[in-house]
């Protein structure tokens, strides 16, 4: 390394290679290869080759294939895909035999699927389970009776409850233990324990014990002492029944294929199956006997093909023996559940089940039920709602893929029952929306005739509205339907009842009517929900209304012309809800607004909405939430355009800056937008600014210069200073550009060693290196200030780099210095590689003056001295690899930018080459490729001197 000392004083760039950038660019262009437009071209239409294969008799050991092709071009996929690719399938469609076979196969599969199971469009019971449990609750004490063996030591029931147990023998009369005074949660926990006990008993081969558990649980379904809890009790108990049915069928299915017939079932399995049915038949009480047999109904297919179809009518008739109408309707619902699972094609039994219920419907108003309600202090409207889950489920099963004529029959039966509101509501919930919508006026007439004492009419209109949100009624009836429904809805006194209905019918109004009708509906909602601040209890429904309005009215000039829309927004007083609503509106605007806007109504309204979102930000707001809000506000800002009225555009950005000062990404967007505005002004003026436009772009530059310091991100500020300085330079604002670049230079020392990137701390060196390289590229075209001296900005930046504390384990500082040499080399050229239009760079200002070149050479001396000193410090064993890499990097710099005809410079490059591979750390492949490049360059005009250099560059092996 001592040999390098003499090179510190070489005026290396006095011998910088003179560059002809135009000719170099031509040489570097990719070689153009003429394309042969023959048979193949990637953009030619694809030719499908049709192949027909004749298969020989299976007895033969060989097969022959004959092909007829419409083209001589072979499909490369044919041999791999064996005719299963989409093109082959299309080609096969030409063969009627193949087509028919495919269609028959598809039809058989579809028919088989239709007959064996319901489709994905059938809403399963599991989706209703949670809603029933949450809706039908009680605070009264419950009791439960269970077999002694089912009790577990770890029961959550309190000791006080345990003392109230009565213990007798297992399954005989009175041989149970009774748990009294259970809360609803205790009851649910106990049922879950029983469910687990059933599974444990079955897994330990205690089949009789499992049967006893399920029988005792089934008995609980005859108890209606806490009647308002009955639907939830039904859900919990039938979970146990389902478990029993599943484990039973699983035990019998062992070693049987999926689609088996009774003929292949062995005698042991049949005997086991019969044994289960005989045990169940001996159960004395009707309700457990019915439920347990229904739970294992699927087992009938082990005995005969017609077993299920024979059992369903019998079980339907058994339900007639259940006296309590509520218990009976849930039994029918369970039978429908099982029936749809095992034999959905047997719709006749399901229909009979429901019609039996209709025949016994009058029991609801009988003395037995009425007396029971009096004892439990339950009103008839509440009692009727207990039927809804069961009736809804039964009708859903009946209506699944049912013809339209069945709806007509149901409507007639409802009329015969005096248009019972409960049944009518379930009918509208079960049948397809298209069927209901087509008969909207008929349903409205039936609703009018319903008795409101048992089931409120507004619930019926709500159900009708839900259907009309999915399907359109006849066009001539639409206005009358809205008027009839709203006459009832607007008279509702209870705000919660009102908003539940209004929420549904707002969608119908938006879907079929103009802003006038929508405005009327919104005004009515405000009128009902404002007194006593009723809106505070209806935020979810009000949010739903807003969502529906902006879904159908996404022309925001039309939306904000709806007079009551903004007053409607004022009802959202709770900040979190208000912000969510504002976010929904802004998301809709960004999604649907296709063109920029300057509509003052839209701007004022959306500025208010964005201000609401911005003002919700505080110290506790999560970063993700801030990013989301900023993205929505930025989306709005980018959609605002005043066309050629640039001054108005700038005024909007100034106003936006004052409104959204707490969201840094918004300020960044505003700076970019103002810079873009300045460049658009330059484009309009074609670079020749008038006094007015020059003053305007200076105002834009001032906006950016004032705003950037308020940002917290250090690299955000650095990059914006650089970007804004480039914009100022492009608009001939030279003093302002100098101010930006000086600010960037003064900011570099503040760069911390670690910065946060996506929530993780990262070293900042790589980011600083990237920024400085971009900065140097810009400084090439920045003219010197007449009062600041030669290369003032470059010198200032070099001083900052020198004083910056770099990490000891990296070489970024030297890499930056090497890039500075690239810059200084470019500055010595007579004509720079690029310029800024209408701005004279230093090549024009100095015209190759010797004093200017001398200053550049002095800088080169300083930079080279720094590089060589650093190479010297890397002579330790642990840093030799870094020394090798940097030596090669510096060698490549001299090769690209230096005039190697100078002997001393030539010798320096040879010494760097040798240093790079001296200790065996050089990448041999890289060295070989570099040498090959030098040899190729030596063949270029004026580069013959590189031939001698190549001879002086040995390649050393790693050994």
Secondary structure, 3 states (H helix, E strand, C coil): CHHHHHHHHCCHHHHECCCCHHHHHHHHCCCCCCCCCCCCCCCCCCCCCCCCCCCCCCCCCCCCCCCCCCCCCCCCCHHHHCCCCHHHHHHHCCCHHHHHHHHHHHHHHHHHHHHHCCCCCCCCCHHHHHHHHHHCCCCCCEEEEEEHHHCCCCCCCCHHHHCCCCCCCCCCCCCEEEEEEECHHHHHHHHHHHHHHHHHHHHCCCHHHHHHHHHHHHHHHHCCCCHHHHHHHHHHHHHHHHHHHHHHHHHHCCCCCCCCCHHHCCHHHHHHHHHHHHHHHCCCCHHHHHHHHHHCHHHHHHCCCCHHHHHHHHHHHHHHHCCCHHHHHHHHHHHHHHHHHHCCCCHHHHHHHHHHHHHCHHHHHCHHHHHHHHHHCCCHHHHHHCCHHHHHHHHHHHHCCCCHHHHHHHHHHHHHCCCCHHHHHHHHHHCCHHHHHHCHHHHHHHHHCCCCCCCCHHHHHHHHHHHHCCCCCCHHHHHHHHHHHHHHHCCCCCHHHHHHHHHHHHHHHHHHCCHHHHHHHHHHHHHHHHHHHHHHHCHHHHHHHHHHHHHHCCCHHHHCCCHHHHHHHCCCCCHHHHHHHHHHHHHHHHHHCCCCECCHHHHHHHHHHHHHHHHCCCCCCCHHHHHHHHHHHHHHHHCECCCCCHHHHHHHHHHHHHHCCCCHHHHHHHHHHHHHHHHHHHHHCCCCCCHHHHHHHHHHHHHHHHHHCCCCCHHHHHHHHHHHHHHHHHCCCHHHHHHHHHHHHHHHCCCCCEEEECCEEEECHHHHHHHHHHHHHHHCCCCCCCCCCCCHHHHHHHHHHHHCCCCCCCCHHHHHHHHHHHHHHHHCCCCCCCCCCCCCCHHHHHCCCHHHHHHHHHHHHHHHHHHHHHHHHCCCHHHHHHHHHHHHHHHHHHHHHECCCCHHHHHHHHHHHHHHHCCCCCCHHHHHHHHHHHHHHCCCCCCCHHHHHHHCCCCCCCC
